[in-house]
């Protein structure tokens, strides 16, 4: 399948129409449940977190590309009608979220706000610096951000290393901030979180659930990535003292008790690189998806060739009350197992008002749209 269309950028007040390189994506290799379909919604360089604005506009962050985008679709078509670069030259601006007409963007050390973004995304808007108090470490420094039911902005700060203990308490946490306060103080919400790049709140209970990436260099099949549930402020999820909730770290776990830390609600695959997670709240998909968790497993990078790569898929986590009762593949096929190589890496998802699901793929440089129609 060859996808060709134009990227329309506004830089310095001048529209530039630049042809993108042809994308030859083997969408036919993707395996979806009966009734589901997937197509390319937009071609976006290094797409990461997405957030929905007004009039069908989807805002997208990136990591390596250093850009923030607007995907315009005022007529609710199956694919975005135009892609606009809002800003560029940022340092890993992965995290984006939208509230009350404003776009919030987090790069490595800074938090920005773009006022009235729906009105001036195409006018080279000047961001307002809300905070420059986050660490400037690039190791696990890219962000996923989102406003919670309490109106506060939640911002993770990953560990500045693979496995280590930092004297700076902000590392390996999920923080939150009142962006409307005068001082915009950074409050640590929970700790022991090695590197979370995805979280969401349960639609019924309001509890925060998040993914967390396990450590590297400890084996092909250990430790598991985690899906975690927060029940109160101040909880600690084990890093760097325990891996996957039940195995003490050889260096940092000495004289520690696993009962003092919160175990994962579900162990995910080791090295699958679980990133974005979303509670599916739409009405298009079958009922068994309603209020369940969809995880973007970005895919392993350092698993041995003999063991083979894992991840490169979307998974579905089914809950019964607050308990996980099933963890299973949803969409697979981004990994070419014969070549032991991924051609796509899901990074984040976004439920659209019509119930369709957008999937950001920063390897294939696209955003997909997943839809469902009941089979005859």
Secondary structure, 3 states (H helix, E strand, C coil): CEECCEEEEEECCEEEEEECCCEECCHHHCECCCCEEEEEEEECCCEEEEEECCCCCEEEEECCCCCEEEEECCCCCCCCCEEEEEECCCCCCCEEEEECCEEEEECCCCEEEECCHHHHCCCCCCCEEEECCCCCCCCCCCCCEEECCCCCEEEEECCCCCCCCCCCCCCCEEEEECCCCCCCCCEEEEECCCCCCCEEECCCCCCEEEEECCCCCCCCCCCEEEEEECCCCCCECCCCCEECCCEECCCCCCCCCHHHCCCCCEEEEECCCEEEEEECCCCCCCHHHCCCEEEEECCCCCCCCCCCCCCCEEEEEEEECCEEEEEEEEEECCEECCCCEECCCEEEEEECCCCCEEEEECCCCEEEEEEECCCC
